[in-house]
Amino acid sequence: MDARYRGTIQSKGGMSLVLTANMSGAPAPTASWYFNDQPIGPSATTSIETGPNHTTLTIANASKDNEGRYRVVAENKVGTDQTEFMVGIKGEIYVNVV
């Protein structure tokens, strides 16, 4: 598995956070995402797209709550591989509606 990012990824608050990892194997692996060792699944703000050669986690409207360690695990009947991402969120964006 090859992560596209190394070191700490900095994202702006209020923006989408997108993490992608390339993966390959035969048979094609499945991918599972974790945030601070807790499983991540699709939700109103989180989507996971997995193709034959990659997996992408997208978090809409990222905030300080999304800072931490992300891990993706690729697995098939032959074995398992994983990679980690450290994410920091810089100042959040606030919009006042008058």
Secondary structure, 3 states (H helix, E strand, C coil): CEECCCCEEEEECCCCEEEEEECCCCCCCEEEEEECCEEECCCCCEEEEECCCEEEEEECCCCHHHCEEEEEEEEECCEEEEEEEEEEEECCCCCCCC
